[in-house]
Amino acid sequence: MMAPQLVLKDAGAVVRSVALGDGLLAAGGHDRKVRLYESATGTLLRTLEEAGNVVLCVALGLGLLAAGGWDNVVRVYDSATGKLLHMLEEAINSVLCVALCDGFLAAGSADYKVRLYEAATGRLLRTLEEAISSVLCVALCDGFLAAGSADHKVRLYEAATGRLLRTLEEAGDSVWCVALGLGLLAAGGSDKVVRVYDPATGKLLHMLQEAGHYVSSVAFGDGLLAVGSWDKFVRVYDPATGKLLQLLKDATSGIYSVAFQDGRLACSGEDKAVRVYVLPEATPLPCVKALNDLSALREDSAAGRAELEASLQELVQLRKRGADGDASQAKLQAAVQQQSAMSAELAATKGKLRTTEAERMQKSAELSRRGKELEDLQAAQLQSAREISEALRRAESAEAREHSLEDGAASDVAALREALELECNQVAAVRSELQGSLAAEQGKLTEAEQELREQQEAARKEQFEQEERLRKLSEAEKALDERERAHQAEIARRAAEQAKLQASPLATEAFQYLEASPLATESQQAALQWFVDEEVDWTDFVADDHLQSLLLDTLQLKAGPRSKFLRWVKSKAVAATRVGAQAAGVDGQAAVQQAVAATPVGAQAAGVGGQAAVQQVEPAAAVGAEVVGVGGQDSVIDDVFQTISMTEFKGELRFPEGYTAGVPCETALLNAQAALPKVTQMAVIIKDSIPIATDRLNNVQPGVPVLSVDHAMAIALYSYDLGMLSMDGTDNFYFVLNEMLRKRNQDSVRAIRAYLFYFLGALDRLPGFRGIVLRGVPASAMNIVQDRYKKHKEISWCAVTSTT
């Protein structure tokens, strides 16, 4: 496995994107900065800090550097000097991807659009709006523009015109990355598959399925294809054949981004480091190399066989020529026989030669001529014999060479087969050993998980038992407190009746009425003090409309609380006539109960106790609830809130008396999934929240109360953010929960009541904080904030809000 040449850790935070080009390496991430390095040495050249939020994407090319992120802006720099050239602010949501090539700059956004700019000037050329979800990746090359999105599609455009050429729909989930190069298009995403296409035709060429998790990044370079995945691996393929060539695993967490150029491959991820590898050539894996060697050997053997066939062909020709020599020899033998005949004829004609010299001379000349022909035939026979001998020698040499080549090829093939068998045996042995170790480790892990589950179950049961005991103790304490308060109230009531047989001062009683509410302002207290000083009596107040208007206007009470306050005052006037009612033969206790039936506070002030008083109080509370815009028996709220004139308040959350969840927190949330259809990845949220809650419980700071496992789990579930697993953030559990709390739908809230029992209980157990907190809002919402939220205005907030 190849080691990285450089490991850069300047960021100190997650690095979301890297890019290579012009001899430079660019990296940007969660620290809101873009760093430029010299790609060969790793020397930090400059740090660009203009970004207003997390940097999600960077691109290098054309002498430019482009960067985009959560602040909805694309910044374009001169890559040589770091000078900021353009700020492209057309996007209305996060910029998730950028690309530079062919004189264009492309940017994809969470607002479902791809914007194409002129790179040199920053001029917007066109906006492509075919996507129906966030555009997660873009690529530019060879006149094409490719864009992948969360709607599971890759769209291929003509860059010069913006014309949609084709839509590739083979992906089974969100497309997180695309790359163009080498006349090919690569795309990967949540379905763990990299698909390689011919962009000219849209034909699917290869499906690379080695990744064990989401494919987050792809890049072409130097005739190769690099693939980064959340399984912590970077894989290098031959894109022409789809063969895996290299496997790089130095990252300690998921890979976010890869870049490939000039023999260098850069990658970044969750472990806050940028790694740079040098790939001088495409080095195949050992098994691939062995197969290539065998193929070359077979080619050499084929060449040897061709040469042998040529030699055999030549031997056939030589043998054919030998056959011609045999014909010449037959002619020679015929000539020899002819010579014998001629010799006989010569002997027969010797007598004739004696008689005539001329005839002899003629025959002698004929004989000489014939002898010359015989010599020529003998010379030809010798030459043919030499050629036959040479042909036989060459044939024997060719046959020997053929045997030598066959023996050598057989020997090489046997050696290679033996080496391959040895390597296969070694691989099988290692695999067997690893499988054995894995089985043993899995067995240990299963035992440990079973033991942990048993311990957790025992701890959970013990926790439930402790909570039940605490609840019963708390109920007993409350009962004792209620009994004590009732006793003290009875004593106070009797003392009050003795002291207030005559008409009581109105302002003193009104002050006590409003003093119970923390909402009484300084101006209200000052107004009440004036009535105390003037000693205005109940009878005077009821009879004098001017005094009523003066007090109510001074207290700044609006319609609902105003009428309620008047009913309470009149009930006090009736209570003041109790002595007169008794003198006239009227039951004083009945008169008091009639007077205070309008409000629970009046019932308490007049000293009415028991179930009858409670039954009279509840209808009045329901009326008060309707005044502030809350209806129904489930919406009755505390008397304190009934004095607030705020139509947006929708009632407080309450649990039935003695209510307990009865199941663990994660089970409560799983049981409520039907009421949470927008939370599509609930299983992932629960699985990832368990170690978070456990870690927090194991690292409690001094002075902080120790929560139960279920209480800690409730907070971990609420605060969990899906991050890249979320398309646009609206499928996060906390987002859906807050939406439900704001709407206050009874059925929806009742479905998650078991979870809310743990969540609100956990918040009650945590220490409070009093002081200034900060809450960030989008810049586009500033006019709404400035219009609705004024200084000193009291706000009823119906959901949970995180602050800094």
TAMO-V366531 format. One line per field, one symbol per residue. ss: DSSP state (H for helix, E for strand, - for the rest). phi: phi as a letter, one per 30 degrees, with the letter a starting at -180 (. if undefined). burial: 1 if it has 16 or more other ideal C-beta (glycine too) atoms within 10 Angstrom, else 0. A space follows every 10 residues. Layout:
ss = ???
phi = ???
burial = ???
This chain:
ss = -----EEE-- ----EEEEEE E--EEEEEE- ---EEEEE-- ---EEEEE-- ----EEEEEE E--EEEEEE- ---EEEEE-- ---EEEEE-- ----EEEEEE E--EEEEEE- ---EEEEE-- --EEEEEE-- ----EEEEEE E--EEEEEE- ---EEEEE-- --EEEEEE-- ----EEEEEE E--EEEEEE- ---EEEEE-- --EEEEEE-- ----EEEEEE E--EEEEEE- ---EEEEE-- --EEEEEE-- ----EEEEEE E--EEEEEE- ---EEEEE-- -----HHHHH HHHHHHHHHH HHHHHHHHHH HHHHHHHHHH HHHHHHHHHH HHHHHHHHHH HHHHHHHH-H HHHHH-HHHH HHHHHHHHHH HHHHHHHHHH HHHHHHHHHH HHHHHHHHHH HHHHHHHHHH HHHHHHHHHH HHHHHHHHHH HHHHHHHHHH HHHHHHHHHH HHHHHHHHHH HHHHHHHHHH HHHHHHHHHH HHHHHHHHHH HHHHHHHHH- ----EHHHHH HHHHH----- -HHHHHHHHH HHHH--EHHH HHH-HHHHHH HHHHH---HH HHHHHHHHHH HHHHHH-HHH HHH----HHH HHHHH----H HHHHHH---- HHHHHHHHHH HHHHHHH--- --HHH---HH HH-------- ---------- ----HHHHHH H-HHH----- -HHHHHHHHH HHHHHHHH-- --------HH HHHHHHHHH- --HHH----- --HHHHHHHH HHH--HHHHH H-HHHHHHHH HHHHH----- --------HH HHHHHHHH-- ---------- ----
phi = .dcddbbcbd diadcdabbb lhibbcbbad dibccccddd cidddabccd dcaedcabbb liibbcbbad dibccccddd ciddcbbccd dcaedcabab ahicbcbcbd dibccccddd ciddcabcbd dcaedcabbb ahicbcbcbd dibccccddd cidddabccd dcaeccabbc lhibbcbbad diccccccdd ciddcbbccd dcaedcabac ahibbcbcbd dicccccddd ciddcbbcbc dcaedcbbbb ahicbcbbad dibccbcccd addddedddd dddddddddd dddddddddd dddddddddd dddddddddd dddddddddd ddddddddcd dddddbdddd dddddddddd dddddddddd dddddddddd dddddddddd dddddddddd dddddddddd dddddddddd dddddddddd dddddddddd dddddddddd dddddddddd dddddddddd dddddddddd dddddddddb dcecdddddd ddddddcdcd cddddddddd ddddhdcedd dddcdddddd dddddhdced dddddddddd ddddddcedd ddddicdddd dddddcddad ddddddidbi dddddddddd dddedddcjb bjddcdbdee dddccbdddc jddbceeidb dibddddedd dcdddbdddd cddddddddd ddddddddbd deiceddddd dddddddddd cdiddcdbjd cddddddddd dddhdedddd dcddddeddd ddddddddbb lcbcbdbddd cddddddccc diddccccbd bcbc
burial = 0101010101 1001111111 1001111111 1111111010 0000000100 1001111111 1101111111 1111111010 0000110101 1001111111 1101111111 1111111010 0000100101 1001111111 1001111111 1111111010 0000000101 1001111111 1101111111 1111111010 0000110100 1001111111 1101111111 1111111110 0001110101 1001111111 1001111111 1111111010 0001000001 0001001000 1001000100 1000100100 0100100000 0100100010 0100000000 0010000000 0010000000 0000001000 1001000100 1000100100 0100100010 0100000000 0000000000 0000000000 0000000000 0000000001 0011001000 0000000000 0000000000 0010001001 0011111011 1011001001 0001001100 1000011100 1100001101 1100101001 1011111111 1111111100 1000000100 1110111111 1111111100 0010011001 1111101101 0000111010 1111100011 1000000000 1011110110 0100110010 0100110011 0111011000 0000001111 1111111101 0101111000 1111111101 1001000110 1101111110 1100000000 0000000000 0000000000 0000000100 0000
